[in-house]
Amino acid sequence: MLAVVLVTGWVVSPLASADPAESPDPSSSSPTSTSASPTSTTASPTTSTTASPAVIATGTPSPVAQVQAAAAATVAVVTATPLTAVVGAPLTVSGRTTATDVIEAATEVYLTDHWSRSQLTTSIVGGEFSLPVTYGRTSAGTLTWRLRVVTSAGTIWSDAFTVTRLSTAPVLTSAPTSVYTSTTGAAQVTVANTGAGVSVWTEFWLSGRWSRSQVRTTDADGAAEIPLTYGWTTPGTYTWRVTSTNAYGVTSSTASQTLTRLSAPPVVVSAPSSVTTDVTGSVTARVAGVGAGVSVWTEFWVSGRWSRSQTRTTDSSGQVSIPLTYGWTTPGSYTWRVVTKRGTVDYGSAARTLKRVKPAPTSVPAVWTSCSPTLQGVKVSIGRTEHSRIIVNQTSGSYATVSYHFRDRTKACAFSTVYVETGRIGSAGTKAASARRAGDNSTPLGTYGITDAFGQLASPGTSMDYWRTSGYDYWVWDQSSAYFNTLRDKRMGGFNATKSERVWDYPSWYTYVLVIDFNRKPVVDRARGGGIRFHESNGQATGGCVSIGRTNLRTTVQKIIPGDKITIVA
């Protein structure tokens, strides 16, 4: 960048003043001589001053000749000014002096309130010299400079000129402050005073240092888009910035930024890992960045796919509680998750496992003994571990008084009556167990255990094994089958379905069912038939079962435990 610009201004200082700023030390301060100080309050970057010829050191030969010689000499900047370049780029300023007795030449930069020498040279040929412009090379901005020449007659300066360094720092034009974990987010960046091909990258603050993440290069406009990938699957707040290095090795960064990653899927706040089959359990979840009314649901992994279960909506804090109902009456391990929709995309939490186990048998109080109480007018024998007893007392025909009695845990043999109601029994009334025959529609007399439970409705919560039925479930009447007098899924085979009862076909009876252990474990005589059950009444006589209203039936299913019994009398 060489072009002659003649600068006519000049300043004279007697050589004998021994100005400290003329020292080769580039870190030395500017001149402090009272006779010709660049830091004089009368001096400025744009104003030259002339030293008084009277201020000359004693013993200097021919003082008048020195002044005349200095006054006749000039310094000119021959580099085009003002000088402009990006930070880091090398810049050189050239000068020319008419002085013939040059000792040295230097650059000076104006700092706050004084001139400070920068670079110095004694390589001056024919009055011409060149010096690098180094001070402030890596910092953007404009500084004021001048050239200084020291001759045997004194010191002369050029007029001031400016040097401008242009920033190549990256500038964020847009960037998110929060994103969901399902997306990375991206920073839009422009690198000033550059064109295509400049590397620019993101850095994240990790373990006490900046760590480089994604790198991109600028387009012709100096722009780039950089994905914010670090931690994109993990909720949290991240500190980051954008950095670039220009062609001259100057590295610049934006101010640090923060990015909060919000969980896109619902976050499970609390959920059980194990529950008993008499309770459903529930999950509390929170959806980040939402208020009230957002739908959230549970899904269970069933037959190789996610199947939707229960749906609820969030409260004002984005929180929701959802019952874990699927399979709640059946022991086993279940895989589930919580899901919500953002836009058109469903986001699910990590899969979890819920183990459903049978509740522990109710403990037997030490005070209990075997006894023979009278319950609803019927004297019965009660074992020490029994908690309750169902009494069925035939009144006439297919009618009976049905009562349920629950044991007092604080006494040896005391029972409270839970309910008494009129129920229905077989249309043929009652018969001794040994006299009963399959299809005679009689209800067998005697005391029997309760083996298990099933129903078309979900379990109301019971200690009994409970099977929720479907259209595949049959009560096996096929007397040639090994599964005679049991409930079995048709798909499992082993019986003739045409000779059996599809329980799904009787929704008014088989809402909840307790299975009475008549001719079952073991089968005493297949001719006696089976399928004697305690179920919901439809108001009609039965084929041998005992039936009552749903409310009391449900209570019985909830309270009864394995080992409790039913007594049928006439």
Beta strands, then each sheet from edge to edge (+ up, - down):
strand 1: 2-5
strand 2: 75-79
strand 3: 83-86
strand 4: 92-97
strand 5: 102-111
strand 6: 114-121
strand 7: 128-132
strand 8: 141-151
strand 9: 155-157
strand 10: 161-166
strand 11: 170-174
strand 12: 178-180
strand 13: 186-191
strand 14: 199-206
strand 15: 209-217
strand 16: 223-227
strand 17: 236-245
strand 18: 251-253
strand 19: 257-262
strand 20: 267-270
strand 21: 274-276
strand 22: 282-286
strand 23: 295-302
strand 24: 305-313
strand 25: 319-323
strand 26: 332-342
strand 27: 345-348
strand 28: 352-357
strand 29: 374-375
strand 30: 378-379
strand 31: 388-396
strand 32: 399-407
strand 33: 415-424
strand 34: 430-432
strand 35: 443-455
strand 36: 466-468
strand 37: 473-475
strand 38: 487-489
strand 39: 501-502
strand 40: 513-516
strand 41: 533-536
strand 42: 546-548
strand 43: 565-569
sheet 1: 1+ 2- 4+ 7-
sheet 2: 3+ 10+ 8- 5+ 6-
sheet 3: 3+ 10+ 8- 9+
sheet 4: 11+ 13- 16+
sheet 5: 12+ 19+ 17- 14+ 15-
sheet 6: 12+ 19+ 17- 18+
sheet 7: 20+ 22- 25+
sheet 8: 21+ 28+ 26- 23+ 24-
sheet 9: 21+ 28+ 26- 27+
sheet 10: 29+ 30-
sheet 11: 33+ 32- 31+ 43+ 35- 34-
sheet 12: 33+ 32- 31+ 43+ 35- 36-
sheet 13: 33+ 32- 31+ 43+ 35- 40+ 41- 42-
sheet 14: 38+ 37- 39+
end
